Amino acid sequence: MNREAQGLAQTATWVKSKLKEMEEALAAIRDSNYGDRLTLATTRAINTAKRVATAFEDLETFALRISFLTGERRP
């Protein structure tokens, strides 16, 4: 269980880094001011990426807690 929890935490960390890269790319498009509709769409996408990153942060925290607890119980 410890190994699976550590793998889950690593996956969540990786996904969060990819979401951050996507957020930065979308911000560059938004800041280029290609038009009101595109600016609004990228703003919405950025906000969604932030919410998804928060969910993966919670998942990472959960996995790390499980990993810690299962590691504590090992002799």
N, C-alpha and C positions, 0 to 999 in steps of 0.2 A: 504494500500500500504506500509505503514511503517513496519508493521509486516512481510509482504512478503520480503521486502528488507533486514530486519534484519535476517530473516531465510536464505536468499540467501547468505548473508555475512558469517553467521555461517557455512553453508555448504562449502563455498569456503575455509574458514579457516581450516575446518576438512580435506578436500581433499588435501590442501597444506601440512598438517602435514603427511598425508599418503604417499604423493609423496616424502617427505623428508626421511621417513623411507625406502621407496623403493630405493631411491637413495643411501642411506647408505649401504643397503644390496648389491646392485649391485657394489658399490665401493669395498666392501670387497671381492666379487668374482673377480673383475678386478685385485685387488692388490695381489690376491693369485697366479697369474701368472700360470693359468692352461693351457695356450696355447695362441698362437697369435690370433686365430679365436675367442676364447671366450673373450679375452681381448678387441679385436676390437668390438665385439658385445655388451659387457657390456658398453663400452665407448659410443657407439651410443645410447644405451638405457638410459644411464645417461644424455646425452645431450638432448634427447627427453623429459625425465622427467623434466629437468630444463625448457624447453620451455613450457611445459604444466603447470608447477607451475607458470610461469610468466603470462600465460593466466588467471589462476585462481586468481592470485594477482590482475590483472586488473579487473576481475569480482567482486572481493571482494571490491575493491576501488569504483567501480561503484555503487554497492549495498549500501555501506556506505554513499556515496554521496546522493543517492536517499533517504535513511533513514533520513539523516540529513535534506534534503530539505523538506521532507514531515512532519518531526517533527517540523520544524520551522513554518510551515503554520498552525499548530494546535492552536486553541485558548487556 
